[in-house]
């Protein structure tokens, strides 16, 4: 499962824009990952300028 450190996230939407299945969205100025939609491609981990999305078992 992908998690994003919400305290450090600047909500730049880089991960939102690059997610191929639209599993990442911004709700109330907070980036949220829908784990039911996420296909775990890890693109978000590569495009985030702060390196915040990360894999959690």
Helices and strands as residue ranges (DSSP letters): E 2-3, H 14-18, E 24-27, E 30-33, H 43-47, E 54-55
